[in-house]
Amino acid sequence: MGFFSPWFLAGLAGVALPLYLHLLKRQTTTPKPVSSLMFYETRIQSSTRHRRLNYLLLLALRLLVLLALIFAFANPFISRDAAALASDRLVLLVVDNSLSMRAATAGGNTRLDDAKTEALKVLSGKGAARGQVAAFGSQLHLMTQPVQDEAALRAAVQSIEPGDGHGNFGELARAMRAMGEAVHTPIELHVFSDMQRSQLAGNFADMALPGNVTLVTHAVTTKAQPNWAVESVDAPGQVWGKDAKPVHVQAVIAGYGTPAAQRTVSLVVNGKTTATKSVAVPANGKATVEFPSLEVPYGFSRCEVKIDAGDAFAADDLRRFAVQRTDPQKALLIHNFGESRSQLYVGAALGAAAQSAFILESIGVNEAADRKPANYAFIVLSDVNNVPALLEHSLTEYVKGGGSLLIAAGTSAGGRTQIPIFGGRVIETRDYNRVPDHYMAVGSSDSSYAAVAKAEGWPGVKFFYALNVDPGTGAEAARVIVRLGDQTPLLMEKRIGEGRVVLFASGLDNLTNDFPLHPAFVPFIEQTARYLAGSERQGGARPVDAFLELRNAKEKGQGVEVTDPQGKRPLTLAEAAKAQSLQLTEAGYYQLRLANGRQDEVAVNPDPKESNLDVIPEDALALWQGKGGQTTQEAGAGAAAGGKSGPQKVPQSFWWYVMLLVLASGVAESVLASRYLGTMRDEG
């Protein structure tokens, strides 16, 4: 017998504590009245009764609890023959089916084919042990339960299909740590993989395995393989109108372990090659290629950038993206009579950045009653001093029904006690012409808000006038996104019903601030417009295993139909009615159709890390296996030998049994102590 943590045996010194406590028994006597103590002499009374141990059974139980607890922390084990434990162990076969396993090998098979063949060989030699099969891409998927049926295990291995995910050994180790807590028998983990270097966790400690897991790696390749790939594509997700500006497509072509070479790059739209270019890719480097004009018809188009790589790994020779061409959306700006600055600046910003995504209609507040708000993607209320009751009611109902509103307070709202529709109380006006610098800059901002992040926090913008509006408290409080240097809330957002209202506590002109004169104003208006209109496509291009939001805030309760790249429906009827997101597990094109008529299409691409076919060094694999300087081949040979070269001893912990003894002894001690406590009271 031995101990995994023998230093905890130092706690045996604490065994003297129960003995000491049992000797501390107070001797109680009945006091007697005495007239005077002056003739009494002080002496030490000897008592043999005071030095006797009482309640020996209780003492024995307390000593047993303490001893068992110390032994449990020391983690005792016994060494048993590996052959004797063969029926107790679990042989877990994990086959890597990430994207890189699609690469061809010298024998004409794929790496996945070779991994499955090796797994079947190990399965035939597992003996009487239970077996379990799992596939591993970005996550561990158990294909069987722990069984001894070799035919079922072989069928599970053969059924493993190639995947499109990115392998991560850190995720595998996390899953094994969870399994190690549930399975108390030894686990012999066999990993069949190309041992891609990019599968290593960022922190090697994240790949730590529990003590009852023995790792054996089976590498289907031992050297890096040269590979060219389309690493990334930069293309828009939407194009607006027939006369939209020319759309550029930029792609990055990467070579991993490759010599310098010329590659032919093609732009494909709906299955038809529309442009072809040649690019020189440096040795083990990257090159950029641009297509100046992307022509797509109305609706959704499936686009690809492809290369003639000519290598053994064709799965990463293209990247997909989906583009939608649609008509621009209408936006409405309501302003005071005679005020024209805000419509000038907002219209110019939308035209410069949003590529004709919006058509801005500008009217005075006295004309707004004739407009139907539902016809507009969003509405801007700029520097309006008096909102007619009919218009305020109409806009409030528009927002509650899912519409979006941007309110620029300007100077006109300074005479009001409350912001219309938004509902915030106006505390005071802030005229910064009276401060030393005659202006106030932004003090803090929420970088997670797109309209702020794209404008990089509005550096250098000067605000001369703003309203101090109370954002409120509790569930009805507005979200404060930007504050000025004196903590005045400048940009806030509040949900009202199914819609949202964004309040800008200054103006959209160049009188209350110089914001419209700064470059940050254009991305602020663009991102705010896209956000309020909900026109930012869910589709475009996404990586494998990303989550796609199925509905926006306006579409709660809408049923959705999803079609995956295989033409199947991955959601059940119940999930289609309630699910908020979908994990994109395959490369290809997903289609979405909502009950309200909205459609979307998203292209899904593998993680570019899978294109680098460099392998993990042997010493790193040996370290992961806990073999020190022993090479992977030696470690694997030792495990495959199965103890045939000599009797192998396997340490088997019985920590759980000791903890059960601690529990039983603790319960018995509690029952006996409560019984003796009553006896001691009677004696007193």
MOFENUR-V736995 format. One record per pair of residues at least 24 apart in sequence whose ideal C-beta (glycine too) atoms are under 7 Angstrom apart, sorted by the first residue. I is the first residue (numbers start at 1). GAP is how many residues later the second one is. D is the distance in Angstrom with one decimal. If there is no record, write none. Layout:
BEGIN
<<I,GAP,D> <I,GAP,D>>
END
This chain:
BEGIN
<<1,75,6.0> <1,77,5.2> <2,75,5.7> <3,71,4.3> <3,72,6.2> <3,73,5.4> <4,71,3.9> <4,73,6.1> <4,649,6.8> <5,68,6.5> <5,69,5.3> <5,70,4.9> <6,68,5.8> <8,62,6.2> <8,65,4.0> <8,66,4.3> <9,61,6.6> <9,65,5.3> <11,59,4.3> <12,58,6.0> <14,52,6.4> <15,48,6.2> <15,51,5.9> <15,52,6.7> <18,41,6.0> <18,44,4.3> <18,45,5.6> <18,48,6.6> <22,31,5.5> <22,32,6.9> <22,37,5.3> <23,28,6.9> <23,30,7.0> <25,25,6.7> <25,29,6.6> <28,656,5.5> <55,621,5.4> <57,615,6.4> <58,611,6.8> <58,614,5.1> <58,615,6.0> <58,618,5.8> <61,604,5.7> <61,607,5.5> <61,608,4.1> <61,611,6.3> <62,607,5.8> <64,601,4.7> <65,597,6.1> <65,600,4.5> <65,601,5.4> <65,604,5.9> <68,590,5.6> <68,593,4.8> <68,594,4.5> <68,597,6.2> <69,593,5.3> <71,587,5.4> <72,583,5.9> <72,586,4.3> <72,587,5.2> <72,590,6.1> <75,578,5.9> <75,580,5.2> <76,578,6.2> <76,582,6.7> <77,574,4.4> <77,575,5.9> <77,576,4.6> <77,577,6.9> <78,574,5.8> <78,576,6.8> <79,570,4.2> <79,571,6.9> <79,572,5.6> <80,569,7.0> <80,570,5.8> <80,572,5.3> <81,566,5.7> <81,568,6.7> <82,561,4.6> <82,566,4.3> <82,568,4.9> <83,560,6.3> <85,101,6.5> <85,565,5.5> <85,567,6.8> <86,41,5.1> <86,42,5.3> <86,43,5.4> <87,41,4.6> <87,42,6.4> <88,97,5.0> <88,98,6.8> <89,40,4.9> <89,96,6.0> <89,97,4.4> <89,99,5.6> <90,39,6.9> <90,40,5.3> <90,42,6.3> <90,56,5.5> <90,93,6.1> <90,95,5.9> <90,97,4.9> <90,98,6.9> <91,35,4.6> <91,38,5.0> <91,40,4.7> <91,97,4.9> <91,99,6.9> <92,40,5.0> <92,42,6.6> <92,95,5.7> <92,96,6.9> <92,97,5.1> <92,98,6.9> <93,26,5.0> <93,29,6.5> <93,30,6.4> <93,38,6.8> <93,40,5.1> <93,64,6.7> <93,97,5.1> <94,40,4.8> <94,42,5.0> <94,78,6.9> <94,95,6.7> <94,96,6.8> <94,97,5.0> <94,98,7.0> <95,24,5.6> <95,40,5.6> <95,41,6.9> <95,62,6.7> <95,65,5.2> <95,97,4.9> <96,40,5.4> <96,71,5.7> <96,96,6.3> <96,97,3.5> <96,98,6.8> <97,38,4.9> <97,39,6.9> <97,40,5.4> <97,63,5.6> <97,64,6.8> <97,65,5.6> <97,66,4.4> <98,39,4.7> <98,65,6.1> <98,67,5.5> <98,68,6.0> <98,69,3.8> <98,512,6.3> <99,64,6.9> <99,65,5.3> <99,66,6.8> <99,67,6.9> <99,216,5.8> <99,507,4.6> <99,511,4.1> <100,94,5.7> <100,96,5.3> <100,510,4.8> <100,513,6.1> <101,61,6.1> <101,93,6.1> <102,60,5.1> <102,211,6.9> <102,213,4.7> <103,122,6.4> <103,209,5.4> <103,210,4.0> <103,510,6.4> <104,208,4.2> <105,116,7.0> <111,83,5.0> <111,109,4.9> <111,110,6.6> <112,50,5.3> <114,106,4.4> <115,77,3.9> <115,78,6.7> <115,105,5.1> <116,41,5.5> <116,42,6.7> <116,44,6.4> <118,74,5.4> <118,100,5.0> <118,102,6.9> <119,38,5.0> <119,73,5.1> <120,34,6.1> <120,37,5.9> <122,68,5.4> <123,27,6.5> <123,30,5.6> <123,31,6.2> <123,34,6.8> <125,517,6.9> <133,24,5.5> <135,25,4.8> <136,31,6.5> <136,36,5.7> <137,26,4.2> <137,28,3.4> <137,30,6.0> <138,27,3.7> <138,28,5.6> <138,29,6.9> <138,30,6.3> <138,33,6.7> <138,407,5.0> <139,32,6.3> <140,32,6.0> <140,35,4.1> <164,380,4.7> <164,422,5.5> <164,423,4.2> <164,442,5.1> <165,379,5.4> <165,380,5.5> <166,441,3.7> <166,443,5.6> <166,444,5.5> <167,29,6.5> <167,32,4.2> <168,31,5.9> <168,33,6.6> <169,30,5.1> <169,31,6.0> <169,32,5.9> <169,38,5.4> <170,31,2.9> <170,36,4.1> <170,37,5.6> <173,33,6.4> <173,34,4.5> <173,35,6.3> <173,36,5.8> <176,33,5.5> <176,34,6.7> <176,37,5.6> <177,33,5.4> <180,30,3.2> <180,32,5.5> <180,33,5.6> <184,472,6.4> <186,26,5.4> <186,28,6.8> <186,464,6.8> <187,25,5.9> <187,26,4.6> <188,26,5.2> <188,28,6.8> <189,24,5.4> <189,25,6.6> <189,26,5.0> <189,27,6.8> <190,26,5.0> <190,28,6.3> <191,24,6.9> <191,26,5.1> <191,27,6.7> <192,26,4.6> <192,28,6.8> <193,26,6.8> <194,25,6.9> <194,26,5.4> <194,27,5.2> <194,421,6.9> <195,24,4.6> <195,420,5.1> <195,421,4.6> <195,426,6.6> <196,417,6.6> <196,419,6.6> <197,417,4.4> <197,418,6.0> <197,419,5.2> <198,411,4.2> <198,414,5.4> <200,416,6.3> <207,417,5.9> <215,409,6.6> <215,410,4.8> <216,419,6.9> <216,420,5.7> <216,423,4.4> <217,404,5.5> <217,408,6.6> <217,415,5.7> <217,419,6.7> <218,418,6.6> <219,413,6.8> <221,394,6.5> <222,393,6.6> <223,392,6.5> <224,33,5.0> <224,389,5.8> <224,390,4.4> <224,391,5.9> <225,87,6.4> <225,388,4.3> <226,30,6.9> <226,31,4.5> <226,32,4.4> <226,85,6.4> <227,29,5.0> <227,31,6.9> <227,84,5.1> <227,86,4.9> <227,384,5.9> <227,386,5.2> <228,25,6.8> <228,27,5.1> <228,30,5.9> <228,35,6.2> <228,53,6.7> <228,79,6.3> <228,81,4.1> <228,83,5.8> <229,25,5.5> <229,87,4.0> <229,88,6.7> <229,379,6.9> <229,382,3.7> <230,75,5.4> <230,77,5.8> <230,86,6.8> <230,87,6.6> <230,88,5.9> <230,89,4.4> <231,55,6.7> <231,377,4.9> <231,380,7.0> <232,87,7.0> <232,376,6.7> <233,72,5.0> <233,86,4.7> <233,88,5.6> <235,59,6.8> <235,68,7.0> <235,86,4.9> <235,88,6.8> <236,87,6.6> <237,86,6.5> <237,87,6.8> <237,300,4.4> <237,302,6.2> <237,303,3.4> <238,86,5.1> <238,88,6.7> <238,299,5.7> <239,57,6.2> <239,84,6.1> <239,86,4.5> <240,86,6.2> <240,87,6.8> <240,88,4.7> <240,115,6.2> <240,116,4.9> <240,117,4.8> <241,86,6.1> <241,87,5.5> <241,115,5.3> <244,111,6.1> <244,112,5.9> <245,110,5.6> <246,46,6.3> <246,47,4.6> <247,46,6.8> <247,47,4.2> <248,42,6.2> <248,44,5.8> <249,42,4.3> <249,45,5.2> <250,38,6.3> <250,40,5.0> <251,38,5.3> <251,54,4.4> <252,34,5.7> <252,36,5.6> <253,26,5.8> <253,28,5.4> <253,33,6.7> <253,34,5.1> <253,36,6.4> <253,54,6.0> <254,32,4.6> <254,357,6.8> <255,26,4.9> <255,29,5.9> <255,30,6.1> <256,28,6.8> <256,355,6.1> <256,356,4.6> <256,357,6.4> <256,358,6.9> <257,27,6.0> <257,357,6.7> <258,25,6.7> <258,26,6.1> <259,24,5.2> <263,44,5.0> <263,45,6.5> <263,46,7.0> <264,43,6.7> <264,44,4.7> <265,24,4.9> <265,40,6.5> <265,42,5.3> <266,40,4.8> <267,24,4.8> <267,38,6.0> <268,35,6.6> <268,36,4.3> <268,38,6.1> <269,27,6.0> <269,32,5.6> <269,34,5.2> <270,31,5.4> <270,32,5.8> <294,29,7.0> <296,27,5.0> <296,29,5.2> <297,28,6.4> <298,27,4.9> <298,28,7.0> <299,25,7.0> <299,26,6.7> <300,24,5.2> <300,301,4.3> <302,287,5.7> <313,300,6.7> <315,291,7.0> <316,290,6.4> <316,294,6.7> <316,295,4.5> <319,286,5.0> <320,221,6.6> <320,269,6.8> <320,283,3.7> <320,285,5.8> <321,219,6.5> <321,220,4.3> <321,282,5.0> <322,217,5.2> <322,218,6.2> <322,219,7.0> <322,267,6.5> <322,279,4.6> <322,280,6.0> <322,281,4.5> <324,213,6.4> <328,28,5.4> <328,29,5.7> <328,30,5.8> <328,31,4.9> <329,28,6.7> <329,29,5.4> <329,48,3.9> <329,204,5.7> <329,206,6.1> <330,29,5.2> <330,31,6.3> <330,45,6.5> <330,46,5.2> <330,47,6.3> <331,27,4.8> <331,29,5.1> <331,45,5.8> <331,46,5.6> <331,47,5.5> <331,198,6.7> <332,29,5.2> <332,39,6.3> <332,44,4.5> <332,47,4.7> <333,27,6.0> <333,29,4.5> <333,47,4.3> <333,49,6.1> <334,29,6.2> <334,31,5.5> <334,34,4.9> <334,45,6.7> <334,46,6.9> <334,47,5.2> <334,48,6.9> <334,50,6.4> <335,27,6.6> <335,29,6.4> <335,30,7.0> <335,47,4.7> <335,48,6.3> <335,49,6.9> <336,29,6.2> <336,47,5.6> <336,48,5.7> <336,49,6.3> <336,76,6.2> <337,27,4.7> <337,28,6.9> <337,29,6.2> <339,44,5.9> <341,168,3.8> <341,169,6.5> <342,40,4.1> <342,41,6.4> <342,66,6.6> <342,165,7.0> <342,166,4.0> <342,167,5.4> <345,163,6.0> <345,164,6.9> <345,171,4.0> <346,34,6.6> <346,162,5.9> <346,179,5.9> <349,172,5.9> <349,173,4.7> <349,176,3.8> <349,177,6.7> <350,175,6.1> <350,176,6.9> <350,179,6.1> <352,170,5.5> <353,169,4.8> <353,170,6.4> <353,173,3.8> <354,172,5.1> <354,175,6.3> <357,178,6.5> <358,171,5.8> <373,25,3.7> <373,30,6.1> <374,24,6.5> <377,156,3.7> <377,158,6.6> <378,26,4.4> <378,27,6.9> <378,28,6.7> <378,151,6.7> <378,154,3.8> <378,155,5.0> <379,26,5.2> <380,26,4.7> <380,28,7.0> <381,24,6.4> <381,26,4.7> <382,26,4.5> <382,28,6.5> <382,126,5.4> <383,25,6.1> <383,27,2.8> <383,28,6.7> <383,29,5.0> <383,124,5.5> <384,28,6.1> <385,27,3.3> <385,28,7.0> <385,30,6.8> <387,33,4.6> <392,28,5.3> <392,29,6.3> <395,26,5.4> <396,25,5.4> <399,97,4.9> <399,98,6.3> <399,100,3.9> <399,102,5.9> <400,96,6.0> <400,97,3.1> <400,98,6.6> <400,99,6.3> <401,96,6.7> <401,97,6.2> <401,98,6.7> <402,96,4.1> <402,97,5.0> <402,151,7.0> <402,152,3.8> <403,96,4.7> <404,95,5.6> <404,96,5.4> <404,128,3.6> <404,129,6.8> <405,96,4.7> <406,96,4.9> <406,98,6.9> <406,122,6.3> <406,126,6.2> <407,94,6.4> <407,96,5.0> <407,97,6.9> <408,96,4.7> <408,99,5.5> <408,100,4.5> <409,58,4.8> <409,94,6.9> <409,95,6.8> <409,96,5.2> <409,97,6.7> <410,97,3.8> <410,102,6.3> <411,54,6.1> <411,96,6.7> <411,101,6.2> <413,54,6.1> <414,53,6.3> <419,50,6.1> <419,84,6.3> <421,80,6.0> <422,72,6.1> <422,79,5.0> <422,81,5.0> <424,45,4.2> <424,46,5.7> <424,47,6.5> <424,48,6.7> <424,54,6.5> <424,79,6.7> <425,44,7.0> <425,45,4.4> <426,41,5.6> <426,43,5.8> <427,41,4.4> <427,42,6.9> <427,43,5.6> <428,40,5.0> <429,38,5.8> <430,35,6.9> <430,36,4.9> <430,38,5.6> <430,58,5.7> <431,34,5.7> <432,31,6.4> <432,32,5.3> <432,33,6.7> <433,31,5.9> <439,24,6.1> <439,25,5.4> <440,44,4.7> <440,45,5.3> <440,46,6.2> <441,44,5.5> <442,40,6.0> <442,42,6.3> <443,40,5.1> <443,41,5.5> <443,42,3.9> <443,44,6.6> <444,39,5.0> <445,36,6.6> <445,37,4.6> <446,35,4.8> <449,32,4.9> <450,77,4.6> <450,81,6.2> <451,73,5.2> <451,76,4.0> <451,77,4.6> <451,80,6.5> <452,29,6.1> <452,30,6.3> <454,69,3.9> <454,73,5.0> <455,65,3.8> <455,68,4.6> <455,69,4.7> <456,64,6.6> <458,62,4.9> <460,58,6.4> <461,52,6.5> <461,53,6.6> <461,54,5.0> <461,57,5.4> <461,59,6.5> <462,51,6.3> <462,52,5.1> <463,43,5.6> <463,50,4.4> <464,48,5.9> <464,49,6.0> <465,41,6.3> <465,47,4.1> <466,24,6.2> <466,39,4.8> <466,40,4.7> <467,38,4.7> <469,34,6.7> <469,36,5.6> <498,55,6.3> <498,56,6.1> <502,26,6.5> <502,30,6.8> <537,63,6.5> <538,62,5.2> <538,64,6.7> <539,61,4.7> <539,62,5.2> <539,63,3.7> <540,62,6.5> <541,62,4.7> <541,64,6.1> <542,42,5.7> <542,60,5.6> <542,62,5.4> <543,62,6.2> <543,64,5.7> <544,40,6.3> <544,41,6.7> <544,43,5.8> <544,60,5.8> <544,61,7.0> <544,62,5.2> <544,63,6.3> <545,38,6.4> <545,39,6.8> <545,40,6.5> <546,38,5.4> <547,34,4.5> <547,35,6.9> <547,36,5.4> <548,33,6.2> <548,34,5.0> <548,36,5.8> <548,54,6.1> <549,31,6.8> <549,32,5.4> <550,29,6.1> <550,30,6.2> <550,31,6.1> <550,32,6.0> <550,42,6.7> <551,29,6.6> <555,39,6.1> <555,41,6.4> <558,36,4.9> <558,37,4.8> <558,38,5.4> <559,36,4.4> <560,32,6.1> <560,34,5.2> <561,32,4.5> <562,28,6.4> <562,30,5.7> <563,27,6.8> <563,28,4.4> <564,26,5.9> <565,24,5.8> <565,25,6.9>>
END
